[in-house]
Amino acid sequence: MVQNVATRMAELEEGDFHLLSGIEHGMRFSDWVAEGKLPEFSRLDPGEIDYRIDRCMDRELLERKTIQYTGYRLTFEGYDALALRTFAERETIDGVGAPLGVGKESDVYEARSFQPLALKYHREGYTNFRAVQKEREYTADKEHRSWLYTARKAAEREYDALEALYPDVSVPRPVDQNRHAVVMERIDGVELSRAKLDPEQVVGALDLVLEEMAAAYRAGYVHADMSEYNVFVASDGVTVFDWPQAVPTDHENSRELLARDVENLLGHFSQKYPQETPDVGEETLTTELAEGTFETVRTTVNQ
């Protein structure tokens, strides 16, 4: 867990980070880095390697496996430590607080700084890399793949999308990115899946989310993973988050993915608020979002 790593950061020495960085480099070429390669990759004296391995193993920053050779790889905690150190050196954050959300593909924590921030660690592929490799486009452009690469690419894609969308689209303001981690503005609100809207609020809330989807399309992106779990609702509006699967609008499947986003969103509202949700055509709505003619759900219904 990130919190455990954060509390141990002060215990780690410069040589420990050299070892972790060396293994990170070695994992670009193989899942398990041979022990004999560690002096070369880490630039540590061979006599120091065992000492550093013991320290990092004791802190669960490394895993060991004996196959035809003894190999090592980073745990996510080891990768967390490298990213945390970089954020500290950049003075992006100065501490990690309580969890804000822990899921299958990411962990989000409070980040201590001069303003309220959130620290998101991508976890894609660590427990079921093959499944993620099939689903995620960014795992298919190189021969060697690992969870480490997949999680880093997810973080890079999300940060790039946030930079392109903010502030024209209501998304968390991006602050910094390193390895598999993204630092962004902390958003207060209730997840749409858990929000209890009054009947007169339903169409308005649906309109707000659709307006953000339209703005994102104008800015060049489709979310591609839209659901009630990726929207915060607050008194001052909505915020759409979780953008690692976003695709540019010139992507060959962008309209198909936009249609799926519309279907998912309308499906949630229709199921949770069947009496209040208007019967609006998904195909028409998708076209309006893509062509920039969307105004409101009410307008669409009255046409």
LUMFINU-920203 format. One record per residue: x, z, y of N, C-alpha, C in turn; residue in one letter. Coordinates in Angstrom, 3 decimals, m for minus. Layout:
% LUMFINU-920203
     n_xx     n_zz     n_yy    ca_xx    ca_zz    ca_yy     c_xx     c_zz     c_yy r
        X        Z        Y        X        Z        Y        X        Z        Y A
...
This chain:
% LUMFINU-920203
     n_xx     n_zz     n_yy    ca_xx    ca_zz    ca_yy     c_xx     c_zz     c_yy r
    0.837    0.000   m1.203    0.000    0.000    0.000    0.872    0.000    1.252 M
    0.383   m0.670    2.296    1.139   m0.777    3.540    1.437    0.594    4.132 V
    0.457    1.492    4.072    0.673    2.819    4.651    1.834    3.524    3.973 Q
    1.937    3.403    2.653    3.041    4.025    1.927    4.374    3.429    2.357 N
    4.413    2.113    2.514    5.640    1.460    2.957    6.000    1.918    4.362 V
    5.003    2.007    5.237    5.262    2.405    6.619    5.911    3.772    6.690 A
    5.473    4.697    5.841    6.051    6.038    5.867    7.474    6.064    5.326 T
    7.833    5.044    4.552    9.173    5.011    3.962   10.169    4.199    4.772 R
    9.704    3.548    5.813   10.589    2.662    6.562   11.811    3.399    7.099 M
   11.597    4.621    7.569   12.712    5.385    8.131   13.763    5.726    7.083 A
   13.360    5.746    5.786   14.297    6.068    4.703   15.191    4.884    4.340 E
   14.744    3.670    4.666   15.465    2.477    4.232   16.695    2.237    5.101 L
   17.752    1.800    4.458   19.020    1.541    5.129   19.232    0.041    5.296 E
   20.190   m0.318    6.130   20.461   m1.725    6.395   20.745   m2.492    5.108 E
   21.505   m1.873    4.208   21.822   m2.535    2.947   20.600   m2.780    2.089 G
   19.612   m1.892    2.159   18.372   m2.096    1.409   17.662   m3.364    1.884 D
   17.638   m3.560    3.198   16.986   m4.754    3.732   17.775   m6.017    3.385 F
   19.107   m5.899    3.313   19.911   m7.046    2.874   19.534   m7.441    1.450 H
   19.368   m6.459    0.595   18.990   m6.745   m0.791   17.604   m7.380   m0.854 L
   16.642   m6.792   m0.144   15.274   m7.329   m0.152   15.247   m8.763    0.391 L
   15.980   m8.995    1.458   16.027  m10.347    2.038   16.690  m11.327    1.081 S
   17.711  m10.864    0.376   18.389  m11.725   m0.588   17.469  m12.117   m1.733 G
   16.699  m11.166   m2.226   15.762  m11.472   m3.304   14.651  m12.382   m2.794 I
   14.212  m12.156   m1.560   13.226  m13.062   m0.959   13.765  m14.489   m0.951 E
   15.010  m14.657   m0.556   15.622  m15.986   m0.541   15.681  m16.568   m1.955 H
   16.071  m15.754   m2.923   16.183  m16.230   m4.297   14.855  m16.636   m4.900 G
   13.761  m15.996   m4.441   12.441  m16.321   m4.974   11.937  m17.681   m4.507 M
   12.659  m18.324   m3.618   12.317  m19.699   m3.258   12.615  m20.645   m4.407 R
   13.491  m20.217   m5.306   13.942  m21.100   m6.382   13.441  m20.689   m7.757 F
   13.091  m19.426   m7.929   12.599  m18.962   m9.228   11.752  m17.708   m9.032 S
   10.865  m17.458   m9.992    9.996  m16.291   m9.893   10.783  m14.993   m9.989 D
   11.818  m15.001  m10.823   12.660  m13.819  m11.024   14.097  m14.188  m10.671 W
   14.720  m13.405   m9.805   16.068  m13.689   m9.327   17.073  m12.989  m10.239 V
   17.962  m13.770  m10.825   18.940  m13.220  m11.765   19.845  m12.203  m11.074 A
   20.126  m11.118  m11.781   20.944  m10.047  m11.214   22.304  m10.566  m10.754 E
   22.862  m11.520  m11.495   24.168  m12.062  m11.137   24.176  m12.831   m9.826 G
   22.997  m13.252   m9.363   22.903  m13.994   m8.108   22.736  m13.091   m6.882 K
   22.494  m11.804   m7.118   22.173  m10.916   m6.001   23.309  m10.768   m4.984 L
   24.570  m10.645   m5.408   25.633  m10.558   m4.395   25.675  m11.786   m3.489 P
   25.465  m12.962   m4.079   25.489  m14.201   m3.291   24.322  m14.249   m2.305 E
   23.118  m13.941   m2.786   21.942  m14.061   m1.928   21.867  m12.960   m0.867 F
   22.307  m11.760   m1.224   22.180  m10.625   m0.302   23.425  m10.415    0.561 S
   24.529  m11.045    0.162   25.818  m10.866    0.841   26.271   m9.409    0.818 R
   25.929   m8.749   m0.270   26.404   m7.380   m0.497   27.546   m7.397   m1.497 L
   28.407   m6.401   m1.396   29.485   m6.250   m2.373   28.884   m5.981   m3.751 D
   29.396   m6.633   m4.806   28.847   m6.411   m6.154   28.777   m4.945   m6.544 P
   29.717   m4.148   m6.082   29.714   m2.727   m6.419   28.586   m1.957   m5.759 G
   27.983   m2.525   m4.732   26.901   m1.856   m4.012   25.524   m2.223   m4.551 E
   25.465   m3.303   m5.297   24.171   m3.847   m5.740   23.369   m2.833   m6.537 I
   23.984   m2.198   m7.529   23.249   m1.251   m8.383   22.653   m0.112   m7.563 D
   23.414    0.371   m6.597   22.938    1.456   m5.736   21.704    1.013   m4.961 Y
   21.759   m0.190   m4.398   20.632   m0.699   m3.612   19.426   m0.980   m4.504 R
   19.667   m1.486   m5.697   18.563   m1.737   m6.628   17.855   m0.425   m6.961 I
   18.636    0.614   m7.248   18.030    1.909   m7.594   17.181    2.435   m6.441 D
   17.674    2.334   m5.232   16.924    2.825   m4.073   15.609    2.058   m3.906 R
   15.688    0.749   m4.019   14.475   m0.061   m3.827   13.507    0.059   m4.995 C
   14.025    0.212   m6.198   13.147    0.418   m7.353   12.438    1.760   m7.243 M
   13.148    2.798   m6.821   12.535    4.126   m6.663   11.384    4.093   m5.663 D
   11.465    3.214   m4.692   10.430    3.117   m3.657    9.417    2.008   m3.957 R
    9.492    1.457   m5.163    8.543    0.445   m5.655    8.527   m0.798   m4.784 E
    9.698   m1.150   m4.273    9.817   m2.360   m3.469   10.256   m3.553   m4.309 L
   10.703   m3.291   m5.525   11.169   m4.322   m6.445   10.540   m4.137   m7.815 L
   10.504   m5.240   m8.580   10.149   m5.210   m9.994   11.313   m5.787  m10.791 E
   11.490   m5.296  m12.013   12.557   m5.783  m12.891   11.935   m6.371  m14.155 R
   12.522   m7.446  m14.651   12.063   m8.029  m15.909   13.261   m8.583  m16.664 K
   13.314   m8.289  m17.956   14.380   m8.816  m18.795   13.809   m9.929  m19.658 T
   14.296  m11.140  m19.423   13.901  m12.284  m20.246   15.176  m12.765  m20.931 I
   15.639  m13.990  m20.661   16.983  m14.346  m21.149   18.048  m13.675  m20.291 Q
   17.605  m13.138  m19.153   18.498  m12.451  m18.224   17.697  m11.346  m17.555 Y
   18.390  m10.453  m16.859   17.705   m9.427  m16.077   17.419   m9.994  m14.691 T
   16.141  m10.021  m14.363   15.752  m10.590  m13.084   14.964   m9.606  m12.237 G
   14.928   m9.868  m10.930   14.212   m9.015   m9.983   13.351   m9.878   m9.077 Y
   12.261   m9.290   m8.614   11.453   m9.928   m7.596   10.852   m8.859   m6.694 R
   10.458   m9.268   m5.507    9.813   m8.349   m4.580    8.424   m7.985   m5.085 L
    8.041   m6.755   m4.880    6.628   m6.406   m4.957    6.020   m6.730   m3.591 T
    4.702   m6.657   m3.498    4.120   m6.882   m2.173    4.593   m5.802   m1.201 F
    4.859   m4.590   m1.719    5.358   m3.529   m0.842    6.737   m3.898   m0.279 E
    7.557   m4.550   m1.104    8.860   m4.992   m0.617    8.732   m6.063    0.445 G
    7.796   m6.980    0.237    7.541   m8.028    1.222    6.947   m7.427    2.491 Y
    6.064   m6.422    2.312    5.500   m5.695    3.455    6.604   m5.088    4.310 D
    7.584   m4.479    3.638    8.661   m3.803    4.358    9.446   m4.788    5.220 A
    9.707   m5.978    4.696   10.443   m6.978    5.471    9.650   m7.418    6.700 L
    8.349   m7.642    6.529    7.528   m8.051    7.672    7.413   m6.923    8.691 A
    7.209   m5.697    8.214    7.103   m4.556    9.134    8.370   m4.399    9.961 L
    9.511   m4.573    9.304   10.775   m4.440   10.038   10.874   m5.491   11.146 R
   10.458   m6.715   10.852   10.502   m7.765   11.861    9.585   m7.445   13.031 T
    8.366   m6.981   12.742    7.437   m6.621   13.816    8.001   m5.478   14.660 F
    8.658   m4.525   14.014    9.258   m3.414   14.759   10.398   m3.908   15.646 A
   11.232   m4.801   15.114   12.347   m5.336   15.899   11.841   m6.149   17.097 E
   10.716   m6.809   16.937   10.133   m7.582   18.045    9.323   m6.702   18.995 R
    9.161   m5.425   18.629    8.357   m4.472   19.394    6.888   m4.912   19.475 E
    6.435   m5.584   18.427    5.036   m5.980   18.341    4.159   m4.774   18.052 T
    4.581   m3.954   17.103    3.866   m2.728   16.763    4.884   m1.610   16.589 I
    4.402   m0.378   16.694    5.309    0.754   16.475    4.777    1.723   15.419 D
    3.758    1.303   14.679    3.247    2.156   13.619    2.045    1.525   12.948 G
    1.702    2.051   11.772    0.562    1.568   11.001   m0.400    2.719   10.784 V
   m1.681    2.451   11.029   m2.695    3.485   10.901   m3.561    3.329    9.675 G
   m4.805    3.701    9.803   m5.733    3.739    8.670   m6.179    2.334    8.273 A
   m6.616    2.171    7.028   m7.137    0.866    6.599   m8.413    0.507    7.354 P
   m8.524   m0.762    7.726   m9.750   m1.280    8.328  m10.563   m2.069    7.309 L
   m9.875   m2.585    6.313  m10.550   m3.335    5.261   m9.552   m3.747    4.201 G
   m9.846   m3.464    2.954   m8.964   m3.807    1.842   m9.758   m4.681    0.881 V
   m9.293   m5.906    0.660  m10.021   m6.833   m0.189   m9.144   m7.477   m1.233 G
   m9.704   m8.486   m1.895   m9.012   m9.168   m2.976   m7.864  m10.028   m2.467 K
   m8.021  m10.604   m1.267   m7.029  m11.541   m0.769   m6.313  m11.084    0.488 E
   m6.671   m9.923    1.019   m5.980   m9.419    2.202   m6.251   m7.932    2.388 S
   m5.317   m7.268    3.053   m5.476   m5.878    3.466   m5.312   m5.833    4.980 D
   m6.193   m5.101    5.661   m6.132   m5.012    7.116   m6.031   m3.552    7.520 V
   m5.111   m3.257    8.434   m4.849   m1.890    8.874   m4.827   m1.811   10.390 Y
   m5.081   m0.629   10.889   m4.839   m0.382   12.304   m3.347   m0.529   12.572 E
   m3.006   m1.120   13.709   m1.611   m1.222   14.116   m1.441   m0.487   15.423 A
   m0.473    0.405   15.482   m0.241    1.180   16.690    0.609    0.383   17.669 R
    0.118    0.301   18.885    0.810   m0.412   19.946    0.225    0.074   21.263 S
    0.541   m0.628   22.357   m0.007   m0.222   23.657   m1.460   m0.659   23.795 F
   m1.983   m1.398   22.817   m3.375   m1.834   22.821   m3.887   m1.801   21.385 Q
   m5.199   m1.766   21.178   m5.731   m1.742   19.805   m5.456   m3.059   19.088 P
   m4.725   m2.981   17.992   m4.380   m4.165   17.217   m4.736   m3.960   15.744 L
   m4.781   m5.063   15.032   m5.003   m5.030   13.588   m3.852   m5.761   12.914 A
   m3.394   m5.212   11.809   m2.315   m5.806   11.013   m2.906   m6.292    9.705 L
   m2.851   m7.595    9.479   m3.436   m8.182    8.280   m2.337   m8.700    7.364 K
   m2.337   m8.207    6.123   m1.413   m8.692    5.105   m2.166   m9.569    4.125 Y
   m1.727  m10.804    3.993   m2.335  m11.702    3.017   m1.814  m11.381    1.621 H
   m2.724  m11.380    0.645   m2.382  m11.046   m0.743   m2.691  m12.191   m1.702 R
   m2.976  m13.381   m1.172   m3.388  m14.484   m2.025   m2.391  m14.723   m3.159 E
   m2.924  m14.826   m4.363   m2.117  m15.266   m5.491   m1.321  m14.205   m6.214 G
   m1.296  m12.973   m5.727   m0.441  m11.973   m6.363   m0.958  m11.579   m7.745 Y
   m2.277  m11.387   m7.881   m2.820  m10.974   m9.172   m3.287  m12.154  m10.014 T
   m3.685  m13.260   m9.361   m4.165  m14.421  m10.111   m3.709  m15.682   m9.387 N
   m2.405  m15.935   m9.467   m1.827  m17.036   m8.702   m2.373  m18.387   m9.144 F
   m2.591  m18.576  m10.453   m3.066  m19.878  m10.930   m4.431  m20.236  m10.343 R
   m5.307  m19.248  m10.255   m6.633  m19.516   m9.689   m6.525  m19.916   m8.228 A
   m5.710  m19.205   m7.463   m5.541  m19.530   m6.047   m4.871  m20.884   m5.887 V
   m3.924  m21.197   m6.776   m3.215  m22.466   m6.703   m4.183  m23.642   m6.837 Q
   m5.226  m23.480   m7.643   m6.217  m24.540   m7.812   m7.101  m24.679   m6.581 K
   m7.387  m23.557   m5.910   m8.357  m23.551   m4.829   m7.750  m23.884   m3.477 E
   m6.484  m23.536   m3.275   m5.901  m23.644   m1.947   m5.065  m24.902   m1.810 R
   m5.394  m25.689   m0.811   m4.707  m26.945   m0.571   m3.223  m26.748   m0.297 E
   m2.857  m25.668    0.373   m1.476  m25.488    0.787   m0.571  m25.035   m0.347 Y
   m1.070  m24.960   m1.593   m0.204  m24.635   m2.722    0.212  m25.879   m3.485 T
   m0.126  m27.070   m2.980    0.043  m28.272   m3.787    1.118  m29.236   m3.287 A
    1.922  m28.851   m2.303    2.840  m29.829   m1.728    4.302  m29.573   m2.079 D
    4.575  m28.682   m3.021    5.943  m28.460   m3.479    5.928  m28.220   m4.973 K
    7.083  m28.392   m5.596    7.140  m28.200   m7.051    7.090  m26.723   m7.424 E
    7.863  m25.914   m6.733    7.891  m24.491   m7.087    6.934  m23.705   m6.210 H
    6.136  m22.890   m6.832    5.159  m22.081   m6.125    5.237  m20.631   m6.589 R
    4.929  m19.726   m5.702    4.855  m18.309   m6.048    3.818  m17.672   m5.155 S
    3.399  m16.455   m5.519    2.455  m15.732   m4.662    3.050  m15.498   m3.287 W
    4.379  m15.322   m3.236    5.048  m15.056   m1.966    4.870  m16.242   m1.018 L
    5.085  m17.444   m1.538    4.905  m18.646   m0.730    3.443  m18.806   m0.328 Y
    2.541  m18.613   m1.287    1.119  m18.814   m1.027    0.616  m17.867    0.056 T
    0.993  m16.589   m0.030    0.561  m15.613    0.966    1.146  m15.929    2.340 A
    2.400  m16.362    2.376    3.013  m16.703    3.667    2.323  m17.905    4.297 R
    2.032  m18.923    3.492    1.361  m20.100    4.032   m0.037  m19.756    4.552 K
   m0.734  m18.849    3.853   m2.057  m18.427    4.312   m1.961  m17.765    5.678 A
   m0.960  m16.905    5.851   m0.775  m16.233    7.141   m0.432  m17.236    8.241 A
    0.434  m18.192    7.928    0.812  m19.196    8.922   m0.391  m20.039    9.339 E
   m1.193  m20.450    8.353   m2.359  m21.269    8.648   m3.378  m20.497    9.492 R
   m3.583  m19.226    9.147   m4.534  m18.445    9.923   m4.050  m18.268   11.358 E
   m2.773  m17.952   11.516   m2.243  m17.733   12.867   m2.322  m19.017   13.697 Y
   m1.994  m20.151   13.090   m2.065  m21.427   13.804   m3.497  m21.717   14.251 D
   m4.458  m21.438   13.369   m5.859  m21.681   13.715   m6.295  m20.775   14.862 A
   m5.934  m19.496   14.789   m6.317  m18.567   15.848   m5.716  m18.978   17.185 L
   m4.453  m19.414   17.170   m3.817  m19.855   18.416   m4.529  m21.069   19.010 E
   m4.983  m21.973   18.144   m5.657  m23.176   18.625   m7.059  m22.868   19.152 A
   m7.715  m21.864   18.571   m9.114  m21.586   18.891   m9.287  m20.610   20.048 L
   m8.406  m19.622   20.149   m8.550  m18.584   21.177   m8.112  m19.143   22.533 Y
   m8.838  m18.890   23.617  m10.042  m18.069   23.774  m11.347  m18.854   23.783 P
  m11.288  m20.169   23.530  m12.499  m20.994   23.621  m13.520  m20.651   22.541 D
  m13.042  m20.098   21.444  m13.909  m19.662   20.351  m13.758  m18.152   20.219 V
  m14.833  m17.480   19.876  m14.792  m16.019   19.744  m14.147  m15.644   18.418 S
  m12.806  m15.572   18.453  m11.994  m15.163   17.304  m11.058  m14.058   17.780 V
  m10.468  m13.281   16.863   m9.499  m12.274   17.285   m8.308  m12.932   17.986 P
   m7.869  m12.347   19.060   m6.708  m12.886   19.784   m5.448  m12.728   18.928 R
   m4.739  m13.829   18.648   m3.516  m13.716   17.846   m2.373  m13.108   18.662 P
   m1.576  m12.258   18.019   m0.484  m11.575   18.711    0.875  m11.954   18.128 V
    1.008  m11.934   16.804    2.303  m12.214   16.172    2.073  m12.532   14.701 D
    3.038  m13.210   14.099    2.963  m13.538   12.677    4.356  m13.541   12.089 Q
    4.490  m12.969   10.900    5.755  m13.008   10.178    5.476  m12.934    8.688 N
    6.116  m13.812    7.933    5.922  m13.867    6.479    4.432  m13.936    6.141 R
    3.928  m12.979    5.395    2.529  m13.003    4.957    1.628  m12.152    5.838 H
    2.100  m11.785    7.017    1.371  m10.841    7.866    1.025  m11.449    9.222 A
   m0.138  m11.053    9.727   m0.593  m11.483   11.045   m1.007  m10.246   11.833 V
   m0.543  m10.150   13.070   m0.996   m9.111   13.985   m1.949   m9.756   14.968 V
   m3.114   m9.146   15.118   m4.134   m9.712   15.998   m4.891   m8.594   16.700 M
   m5.688   m8.995   17.655   m6.552   m8.057   18.359   m7.489   m7.361   17.364 E
   m7.674   m6.078   17.558   m8.638   m5.364   16.735  m10.044   m5.575   17.296 R
  m10.958   m5.984   16.423  m12.329   m6.262   16.825  m13.243   m5.156   16.315 I
  m14.045   m4.614   17.203  m15.037   m3.621   16.805  m16.388   m4.310   16.618 D
  m17.088   m3.911   15.614  m18.394   m4.489   15.336  m18.800   m4.193   13.913 G
  m19.938   m4.744   13.519  m20.462   m4.569   12.169  m20.432   m5.919   11.470 V
  m19.948   m5.926   10.244  m19.951   m7.154    9.462  m21.382   m7.677    9.341 E
  m21.562   m8.982    9.505  m22.896   m9.574    9.443  m23.611   m9.207    8.146 L
  m22.875   m9.100    7.057  m23.487   m8.762    5.767  m24.129   m7.384    5.783 S
  m23.609   m6.487    6.639  m24.125   m5.111    6.690  m24.991   m4.854    7.920 R
  m25.061   m5.828    8.808  m25.853   m5.652   10.028  m27.351   m5.635    9.698 A
  m28.081   m4.802   10.414  m29.532   m4.726   10.249  m30.163   m5.188   11.555 K
  m30.469   m6.465   11.593  m30.995   m7.059   12.820  m32.500   m6.827   12.928 L
  m32.940   m6.558   14.140  m34.383   m6.510   14.393  m34.942   m7.929   14.308 D
  m36.218   m8.058   13.968  m36.802   m9.409   13.816  m36.543  m10.328   15.000 P
  m36.632   m9.788   16.207  m36.454  m10.626   17.391  m34.982  m10.990   17.641 E
  m34.066  m10.387   16.883  m32.643  m10.669   17.063  m32.118  m11.742   16.109 Q
  m32.882  m12.066   15.077  m32.368  m12.911   13.994  m31.980  m14.304   14.487 V
  m32.902  m14.997   15.130  m32.604  m16.361   15.588  m31.473  m16.353   16.610 V
  m31.463  m15.344   17.477  m30.385  m15.242   18.463  m29.028  m15.073   17.819 G
  m28.951  m14.224   16.784  m27.679  m14.020   16.086  m27.243  m15.297   15.373 A
  m28.191  m15.963   14.723  m27.869  m17.232   14.055  m27.356  m18.245   15.062 L
  m28.016  m18.341   16.207  m27.564  m19.253   17.262  m26.128  m18.959   17.687 D
  m25.820  m17.674   17.869  m24.487  m17.298   18.334  m23.405  m17.749   17.364 L
  m23.634  m17.542   16.062  m22.638  m17.954   15.073  m22.503  m19.475   15.058 V
  m23.626  m20.178   15.102  m23.586  m21.639   15.109  m22.884  m22.174   16.354 L
  m23.075  m21.508   17.481  m22.381  m21.914   18.707  m20.862  m21.796   18.546 E
  m20.413  m20.733   17.871  m18.975  m20.572   17.640  m18.459  m21.632   16.668 E
  m19.252  m21.980   15.664  m18.862  m23.044   14.745  m18.750  m24.382   15.484 M
  m19.693  m24.633   16.400  m19.644  m25.862   17.195  m18.423  m25.877   18.112 A
  m18.121  m24.723   18.725  m16.951  m24.624   19.605  m15.661  m24.826   18.820 A
  m15.614  m24.271   17.606  m14.439  m24.446   16.752  m14.256  m25.916   16.396 A
  m15.366  m26.600   16.109  m15.269  m28.027   15.774  m14.748  m28.819   16.971 Y
  m15.224  m28.487   18.164  m14.730  m29.164   19.366  m13.245  m28.909   19.575 R
  m12.807  m27.705   19.166  m11.393  m27.340   19.315  m10.529  m27.897   18.190 A
  m11.177  m28.519   17.200  m10.406  m29.200   16.165  m10.370  m28.552   14.813 G
  m11.258  m27.548   14.549  m11.193  m26.843   13.273  m12.562  m26.610   12.655 Y
  m12.576  m26.605   11.317  m13.707  m26.148   10.523  m13.248  m24.895    9.791 V
  m14.061  m23.850    9.802  m13.682  m22.590    9.175  m13.418  m22.766    7.681 H
  m14.320  m23.442    6.986  m14.193  m23.794    5.560  m14.345  m22.613    4.608 A
  m14.675  m21.444    5.130  m14.964  m20.299    4.262  m15.992  m19.400    4.942 D
  m16.918  m20.021    5.666  m17.892  m19.267    6.440  m18.855  m18.517    5.526 M
  m19.063  m17.260    5.854  m20.033  m16.443    5.124  m20.386  m15.242    5.981 S
  m21.339  m14.461    5.507  m21.740  m13.248    6.203  m20.647  m12.187    6.212 E
  m19.591  m12.412    5.418  m18.492  m11.449    5.356  m17.379  m11.769    6.352 Y
  m17.507  m12.891    7.065  m16.467  m13.312    7.993  m16.941  m13.354    9.444 N
  m17.991  m12.578    9.726  m18.532  m12.507   11.085  m18.778  m11.049   11.454 V
  m18.274  m10.650   12.609  m18.588   m9.338   13.160  m19.692   m9.498   14.206 F
  m20.655   m8.578   14.191  m21.735   m8.569   15.162  m21.571   m7.325   16.036 V
  m21.600   m7.511   17.336  m21.492   m6.391   18.281  m22.509   m6.595   19.391 A
  m22.623   m5.596   20.264  m23.615   m5.667   21.343  m23.336   m6.806   22.313 S
  m22.048   m7.238   22.391  m21.700   m8.293   23.347  m21.534   m9.660   22.696 D
  m21.914   m9.792   21.420  m21.830  m11.103   20.780  m21.292  m11.032   19.372 G
  m20.786  m12.156   18.894  m20.255  m12.230   17.533  m18.803  m12.682   17.585 V
  m18.049  m12.334   16.551  m16.666  m12.774   16.402  m16.492  m13.316   14.988 T
  m15.950  m14.509   14.882  m15.703  m15.120   13.574  m14.240  m14.884   13.213 V
  m13.998  m14.345   12.033  m12.629  m14.029   11.633  m12.329  m14.612   10.259 F
  m11.110  m14.370    9.770  m10.664  m14.800    8.448  m10.589  m16.331    8.364 D
   m9.515  m16.900    8.946   m9.372  m18.354    9.088   m8.281  m18.995    8.224 W
   m7.774  m18.397    7.159   m6.662  m19.032    6.435   m7.027  m20.329    5.731 P
   m8.305  m20.544    5.452   m8.702  m21.769    4.767   m9.182  m22.849    5.734 Q
   m9.061  m22.585    7.034   m9.526  m23.546    8.038   m8.817  m24.892    7.878 A
   m9.551  m25.968    8.148   m8.975  m27.313    8.080   m9.234  m28.018    9.412 V
   m8.348  m28.913    9.818   m8.576  m29.673   11.048   m9.742  m30.639   10.874 P
  m10.367  m30.998   11.977  m11.542  m31.858   11.907  m11.212  m33.283   11.483 T
   m9.925  m33.652   11.519   m9.560  m34.983   11.028   m9.235  m34.976    9.538 D
   m9.418  m33.833    8.890   m9.240  m33.745    7.440  m10.316  m34.578    6.758 H
   m9.965  m35.217    5.650  m10.905  m36.125    4.989  m12.176  m35.427    4.500 E
  m12.109  m34.113    4.270  m13.273  m33.380    3.772  m13.891  m32.460    4.817 N
  m13.544  m32.658    6.095  m13.986  m31.700    7.116  m15.507  m31.646    7.237 S
  m16.187  m32.794    7.204  m17.643  m32.772    7.329  m18.294  m32.109    6.119 R
  m17.745  m32.364    4.952  m18.255  m31.728    3.732  m18.090  m30.214    3.808 E
  m16.940  m29.763    4.305  m16.692  m28.328    4.423  m17.563  m27.710    5.513 L
  m17.785  m28.445    6.598  m18.683  m27.961    7.643  m20.098  m27.805    7.081 L
  m20.534  m28.780    6.291  m21.861  m28.705    5.676  m21.968  m27.486    4.758 A
  m20.905  m27.197    4.039  m20.923  m26.026    3.158  m20.989  m24.740    3.970 R
  m20.266  m24.713    5.098  m20.326  m23.539    5.978  m21.745  m23.329    6.500 D
  m22.386  m24.413    6.921  m23.761  m24.330    7.416  m24.687  m23.828    6.309 V
  m24.523  m24.374    5.119  m25.358  m23.961    3.991  m25.185  m22.475    3.689 E
  m23.943  m21.999    3.693  m23.688  m20.579    3.409  m24.325  m19.685    4.463 N
  m24.179  m20.072    5.723  m24.714  m19.255    6.813  m26.238  m19.216    6.763 L
  m26.860  m20.381    6.655  m28.322  m20.424    6.600  m28.845  m19.725    5.352 L
  m28.098  m19.831    4.258  m28.506  m19.153    3.027  m28.564  m17.654    3.198 G
  m27.581  m17.103    3.911  m27.592  m15.653    4.149  m28.804  m15.258    4.977 H
  m29.032  m15.949    6.094  m30.152  m15.580    6.965  m31.493  m15.780    6.255 F
  m31.621  m16.861    5.505  m32.888  m17.128    4.809  m33.178  m16.090    3.743 S
  m32.133  m15.625    3.088  m32.328  m14.633    2.030  m32.597  m13.245    2.605 Q
  m31.892  m12.882    3.661  m32.027  m11.530    4.205  m33.197  m11.416    5.178 K
  m33.471  m12.504    5.895  m34.554  m12.487    6.890  m35.472  m13.701    6.668 Y
  m36.159  m13.772    5.536  m36.939  m14.975    5.192  m38.063  m15.287    6.180 P
  m38.666  m14.267    6.773  m39.784  m14.498    7.685  m39.303  m14.938    9.064 Q
  m38.134  m14.483    9.471  m37.670  m14.741   10.836  m36.782  m15.984   10.948 E
  m36.203  m16.424    9.832  m35.277  m17.555    9.882  m36.036  m18.875    9.888 T
  m35.836  m19.709   10.911  m36.560  m20.986   10.976  m36.095  m21.944    9.880 P
  m36.962  m22.815    9.461  m36.670  m23.818    8.439  m36.012  m25.012    9.115 D
  m34.708  m24.949    9.230  m33.958  m25.990    9.935  m33.175  m26.799    8.912 V
  m33.163  m28.116    9.067  m32.476  m28.981    8.118  m30.964  m28.821    8.182 G
  m30.343  m28.545    7.040  m28.892  m28.333    7.003  m28.134  m29.602    7.387 E
  m28.606  m30.751    6.910  m27.907  m32.006    7.209  m27.969  m32.329    8.697 E
  m29.135  m32.147    9.282  m29.284  m32.399   10.726  m28.417  m31.450   11.532 T
  m28.425  m30.189   11.145  m27.648  m29.178   11.861  m26.157  m29.476   11.765 L
  m25.697  m29.872   10.589  m24.283  m30.216   10.412  m23.890  m31.372   11.320 T
  m24.734  m32.379   11.384  m24.467  m33.538   12.244  m24.393  m33.119   13.714 T
  m25.315  m32.269   14.141  m25.322  m31.825   15.530  m24.065  m31.017   15.869 E
  m23.638  m30.162   14.953  m22.425  m29.382   15.188  m21.216  m30.297   15.316 L
  m21.131  m31.289   14.437  m19.968  m32.181   14.431  m19.969  m33.131   15.621 A
  m21.155  m33.560   16.060  m21.234  m34.538   17.142  m21.383  m33.893   18.519 E
  m21.421  m32.580   18.548  m21.471  m31.884   19.832  m22.812  m31.902   20.503 G
  m23.877  m32.132   19.735  m25.220  m32.182   20.323  m26.029  m30.929   20.035 T
  m25.425  m29.960   19.326  m26.152  m28.732   19.011  m26.398  m27.924   20.280 F
  m27.626  m27.464   20.448  m27.960  m26.580   21.571  m28.333  m25.194   21.036 E
  m29.492  m25.076   20.428  m29.882  m23.828   19.778  m30.731  m24.161   18.577 T
  m30.905  m23.206   17.707  m31.785  m23.400   16.553  m33.195  m23.693   17.014 V
  m33.637  m23.009   18.049  m35.000  m23.242   18.547  m35.189  m24.690   18.993 R
  m34.185  m25.216   19.697  m34.267  m26.603   20.155  m34.314  m27.554   18.960 T
  m33.462  m27.273   17.949  m33.438  m28.110   16.766  m34.783  m28.115   16.053 T
  m35.401  m26.941   15.948  m36.678  m26.822   15.265  m37.766  m27.556   16.012 V
  m37.730  m27.551   17.334  m38.803  m28.141   18.147  m38.704  m29.656   18.288 N
  m37.568  m30.237   17.812  m37.404  m31.675   17.952  m38.336  m32.425   16.998 Q
